[in-house]
Amino acid sequence: MKPIHSDKKKFSKKHALSGLKEKLPQLEVLPNQFKDYKITIIIPEYTSVCPRSGLPDTGTITIEYVPDKYFVELKSLKMYILAYRNLGIFYENAVNRIFKDFIKAVKPREAVVRGEFNPRGGIKTIVEVKTPEAKSCQSRRVSHP
């Protein structure tokens, strides 16, 4: 039996780093007037481009966070997410970049960013990143038989 392996000639470091350094619209924040509450933002029409195949990647991004001094201004978040539409970036990199940029701008007490990507080739991918204090994102959990 022939061993299964990936063709490394088709995959490069450039693919792996794609989308991580591109300039995106800035996330804006507003002063928070309250404490001890959670905000859940669901973005059901996330789109980006696979840097290896050039095919579109679509899915739902969910951001759950407990604000501290600031909360995110939603129009700036919309423009930020729309910038991914033509960006070549892997699922894992996209979710981690969204998380990193969100934490840097908003500085929440805790946060979870979850990407549930639509199946391609019969495989559904879910990527979640969170601050140490945060529990797993429960609002959009999908059960599978």
N, C-alpha and C positions, 0 to 999 in steps of 0.2 A: 504494500500500500504506500502510495506517495504521501509524504508529510504535507500538512497544510501550513502555509506560511503566507505572510503578506509580501507583495512585491515592493521592496523598499525603494526601487528606482522611481516609482510613481509618487512617492511621498517624501517631502523634504522638510527641513527645518522651517523654511518659508511658509509652508502650509500650516505647520504647528503653531507658528507665531502670528498668523494672519488675523487681523482685526484687533489685536491687543494694543497697538500704539496709535491707531488712527484717531484723529481729533473728532470728538462728538460734541453736540450741543451741551451746554452746561446745565446741570440740575440746579434749580433755584429753590430756596427754602423760605418759609415764612415763620415768624415767631409763634411758638406754641403757648397757648393760654391756660392749658389744663394739664393734669398729670394722671398717670395710672389708667391709661386706656390703650387699646390696640387699633391700628388702622390696617385694613386689608385692601390691597389694590389688585384687581384682576385685569390682565391685558390679554384678551382672547385672540388677538389678531397679530401676534408677533411673527415677523418674517425676517429671515436673513438668507445668506447664500453659502452653501457648502464650498469652502475654498479648494477642495480637491476635485469635486465633480462639477461644480458650477450650478448644481440644481438648487431650487429654492427649499429652504427649511422653514416650516411653520409650526406654531404651537401656542401655548398659553404660558405667560409669565405671571406668577403670583408673587407679590411683595407683601409680607406681613411684618409690621414693626410696632414697637412701643416708642413713641417719640420722647425726646428729652426736651431740649430748648427749642427745637425746630421741627417742622414737618415739611414734606416735599410739596412744592407747588405743582399741581397736576398738568398744566399746559406744558411746563418745561419737561416734565417726565414724558409726556406724549411725544414731544419733538425729539427728545433723547432716544426713545424707543424706535421712532420712525427712521432715525439715522441708521439703524441696523438693516433696513430693508434691502439695500444694495451692498452691504458689507460682507465680505468673505470671512466667516468666523465659524469655528466648530461650536456645537452645543455647549460643551463643557466650558470653553473659553468665554462664550457669551454670558452664561449665568454667573460665572466668577467675576467677569468684568462689570456686569450690572451691579452685583453685590459690592464690589470694591468701590465703584464710583458712587453708589448710593450711600454707603457708610461714610465715605470721605465728605460728602456734601451735607448729609442730614444729621450725622452723629447720633443715631438713635440709641436708646438704652439696650434694646435687643432687636434683632432682625433676622428674617428668613427670606431668601429669594429662591423660588422654585420654578424650574422650566419643565413643562410637560410637552414634549414635542410629538407631533403627529407621526404615525408610523410611516416609515419608508422601507421598502423591501420586507415588509412584514414585521419590523422591529420598532417598538415604541421605546423612546428613551426619556427618562426622568432624571433631572440633575437638580440637586438641592444643596445650598450652602447657607450656613447660619452662624450667628455669633454664639459663643460658648453658652450663654445664658438662655438662648432661645430654644423652644421646643420645635419639633418638626411641624411644618406647614400642614394643617389639617383641612383647610377650607375647600381644597379642590382635589382631595384624594379620590382616585378612581379605583374601584374594585374590579378585579378581573377574575373570571371563573377559573 
